[in-house]
Amino acid sequence: MNVLLWVVYPYLAIAVLVGGLIWRYRYDKFGWTTRSSQLYESAVLRWGSPMFHFGVLMVLVGHIGGLLIPKSWTEAVGVTEHTYHLMAVFIGTVAGFCTLIGMAILIARRRLTGPVFAATTKNDKAMYVVLAAVIVMGLWATLKANVAGDGYDYRETVSPWFRSLFYLQPDPDLMAGVPTTFQTHVIVAFALFAFWPFTRLVHAFSAPVGYLTRPYVVYRSRDTRPGLRPSRPGWEGPPTVPTTRR
């Protein structure tokens, strides 16, 4: 079971993520979009969307720092485990609640605004369920271990295991003693990764790189320039061409 959960399942989810993104880009470029509903309603969206995206960005930065940067590196630059722990718990909890509240606002808007709800697909509903499960389980794991419990240093178990996947030397034994809340959070997170390419979340892999190399937009000048025929007011109509009888 350890090999199935912590070796086979993660690699399968990553393969679906990468393969799904390639397939989606090749065969569904016009569907590579957020399917924005701002046209239908913008007042509530103005509150929910920034809060949700701010929270997601902070959570992403925190996970990158906690999972990819080894513990020895932060201690080498003078960040003690206690300091890192306090920062991670405080910032992670705030970011998690911002994400959860923002998503709750967006879901309520989508359900209570008629045109927005009509544009909501079954795929969107499933995506919200999986995304909410990831956020709730992450918050629950953090609060249970660090607020209600004595604390848990996931950088000694989950982080080395996660990095071992990219070294192609996975070590499932590292996850054997991890608390159930953290294990559940990891399992649901990889389910989200596998589901990601087939949802509107795919827009997170887009970047406006084309704006850097796109050509300039050419506008007509309103100034009169020599060599050009003078413009006429619109009410004068087109010029008449004299005709002669034969």
C-alpha positions in Angstrom: 0.0 0.0 0.0 2.9 2.4 0.8 4.4 1.8 -2.7 0.9 2.3 -4.3 0.1 5.5 -2.5 3.5 7.2 -2.4 5.2 5.9 -5.6 2.7 4.7 -8.2 -0.1 7.2 -7.5 2.1 10.4 -7.5 3.8 9.4 -10.8 0.5 8.5 -12.4 -0.9 11.9 -11.3 2.1 13.8 -12.7 1.9 11.8 -16.0 -1.8 12.7 -16.4 -1.0 16.4 -15.5 1.8 16.7 -18.1 0.1 14.6 -20.8 -3.2 16.4 -20.2 -1.6 19.8 -20.6 0.0 18.8 -23.9 -3.2 17.3 -25.2 -5.3 20.3 -24.1 -2.9 22.7 -25.8 -2.8 20.8 -29.0 -6.4 20.0 -29.4 -8.3 22.6 -27.4 -6.5 25.9 -27.7 -9.7 27.9 -27.8 -10.8 26.2 -24.6 -7.6 27.2 -22.8 -9.4 30.0 -20.9 -10.9 30.8 -17.6 -14.4 31.3 -19.3 -14.7 34.5 -17.4 -18.1 35.5 -16.1 -17.3 39.1 -15.4 -19.6 40.2 -18.1 -22.6 38.8 -16.1 -21.6 40.2 -12.7 -18.6 42.2 -11.4 -19.5 43.7 -8.0 -19.0 40.5 -6.0 -16.3 39.2 -8.3 -14.3 42.3 -7.4 -14.1 41.1 -3.8 -13.8 37.3 -4.2 -11.3 37.0 -7.0 -8.5 39.1 -5.6 -8.8 37.4 -2.2 -8.8 34.0 -3.7 -5.9 34.6 -6.0 -3.8 36.3 -3.3 -4.4 33.4 -1.0 -3.5 30.8 -3.7 -0.3 32.7 -4.5 0.8 32.8 -0.9 0.0 29.2 -0.4 2.0 28.3 -3.6 5.0 30.3 -2.4 4.8 28.6 1.0 4.6 25.1 -0.5 7.5 25.8 -2.8 9.6 27.0 0.1 8.6 24.2 2.4 8.8 21.3 0.0 11.6 22.2 -2.4 14.0 24.0 -0.2 15.8 21.7 2.2 15.8 22.4 5.9 19.6 22.6 6.0 19.5 25.5 3.5 17.3 27.7 5.6 19.3 26.9 8.8 22.5 27.7 6.9 21.3 31.3 6.3 20.3 31.8 9.9 16.6 30.9 9.9 16.1 28.6 12.9 13.4 25.9 12.9 11.4 27.7 15.5 11.4 30.9 13.4 10.5 29.1 10.2 7.8 27.2 12.1 6.1 30.3 13.4 6.3 32.1 10.0 4.9 29.0 8.2 2.0 28.5 10.6 1.0 32.2 10.7 1.4 33.0 7.0 0.1 29.6 5.9 -3.0 29.9 8.1 -3.8 33.5 6.9 -3.2 32.5 3.2 -5.3 29.4 3.6 -8.3 31.3 5.1 -8.0 34.0 2.5 -8.2 31.3 -0.2 -11.1 29.5 1.5 -13.1 32.8 2.1 -12.4 34.0 -1.5 -13.5 30.7 -3.0 -16.6 30.7 -0.8 -17.5 34.1 -2.1 -16.9 33.0 -5.7 -19.0 29.8 -5.2 -21.9 31.8 -3.6 -21.7 34.3 -6.5 -21.8 31.5 -9.0 -24.8 29.9 -7.3 -26.8 33.0 -6.6 -26.3 34.9 -9.9 -28.6 33.5 -12.5 -26.5 34.0 -15.7 -23.3 32.9 -13.9 -24.9 29.7 -12.6 -26.3 29.0 -16.0 -22.8 29.1 -17.4 -21.5 26.7 -14.7 -20.7 23.2 -16.0 -20.6 19.9 -14.2 -16.8 20.0 -14.7 -16.7 23.4 -12.8 -18.7 21.9 -9.9 -16.4 18.9 -9.6 -13.3 21.2 -9.8 -14.6 23.3 -6.9 -15.2 20.2 -4.8 -11.7 18.9 -5.3 -10.1 22.3 -4.8 -12.1 22.9 -1.6 -11.1 19.5 -0.3 -7.4 20.3 -0.8 -7.7 23.7 0.9 -9.8 22.4 3.8 -7.5 19.4 4.4 -4.4 21.6 4.3 -5.9 24.0 6.9 -7.1 21.1 9.0 -3.7 19.5 9.0 -1.9 22.7 9.9 -4.3 23.7 12.7 -4.5 20.2 14.2 -0.8 19.6 14.3 0.4 23.1 15.2 -2.4 24.7 17.2 -4.3 21.8 18.8 -1.2 19.5 18.9 2.5 19.8 19.7 3.5 20.7 16.2 4.8 18.6 13.3 7.9 19.3 11.2 6.8 18.0 7.7 10.2 19.1 6.3 11.8 16.0 7.8 9.4 13.6 6.1 7.0 15.0 3.5 9.5 17.3 1.9 12.3 14.8 1.4 9.8 12.3 0.0 8.4 14.9 -2.4 11.9 15.8 -3.6 12.8 12.1 -4.0 10.0 11.8 -6.7 12.0 14.2 -8.9 15.2 12.5 -8.2 13.5 9.3 -9.5 14.5 7.6 -6.2 11.1 7.7 -4.3 11.3 6.7 -0.7 7.8 5.7 0.5 9.0 4.8 3.9 9.3 8.5 4.7 5.5 8.8 4.4 4.7 5.8 6.5 4.7 7.7 9.9 3.2 11.0 8.6 0.0 12.0 10.4 -3.2 11.0 8.6 -4.3 14.6 8.0 -1.1 15.4 6.1 -1.3 12.1 4.1 -4.9 12.9 3.1 -3.9 16.4 2.1 -1.2 15.0 -0.2 -3.5 12.4 -1.7 -6.2 15.0 -2.5 -3.6 17.4 -3.8 -2.3 14.9 -6.4 -5.9 14.2 -7.4 -6.2 17.9 -8.1 -3.0 17.8 -10.2 -4.4 15.0 -12.3 -7.8 16.8 -12.8 -6.1 20.2 -13.5 -5.6 20.0 -17.3 -9.3 19.3 -17.9 -10.7 22.3 -16.0 -10.6 26.0 -16.2 -7.6 26.0 -13.8 -5.5 25.3 -16.9 -5.2 29.1 -17.3 -2.7 29.1 -14.4 -0.1 27.7 -16.9 -0.6 30.7 -19.3 1.6 33.7 -19.4 1.3 36.7 -21.7 4.7 36.1 -23.3 3.3 37.0 -26.7 2.8 40.6 -25.7 6.5 41.1 -25.6 7.0 40.3 -29.3 3.6 41.2 -30.9 3.7 43.9 -33.6 2.7 47.4 -32.9 -0.9 48.4 -33.6 -1.0 50.9 -36.5 -3.4 53.8 -36.1 -4.4 56.4 -38.7 -3.0 59.8 -38.0 -5.5 62.6 -37.6 -3.0 65.2 -38.7 -3.0 66.3 -42.3 0.2 65.3 -44.1 1.5 66.6 -47.5 0.7 64.4 -50.4 -2.6 63.1 -49.1 -6.0 64.1 -50.4 -7.8 66.4 -48.0 -10.6 64.8 -46.1 -14.2 65.9 -46.5 -16.8 66.2 -43.9 -19.1 63.2 -43.7 -22.2 65.0 -44.8 -20.8 66.0 -48.2 -20.9 62.5 -49.6 -18.7 61.0 -52.3 -17.4 63.1 -55.2 -19.4 63.0 -58.4 -17.8 61.9 -61.6 -18.8 64.0 -64.6 -20.2 61.9 -67.5 -20.7 62.8 -71.2 -23.3 61.5 -73.6 -22.2 59.8 -76.7 
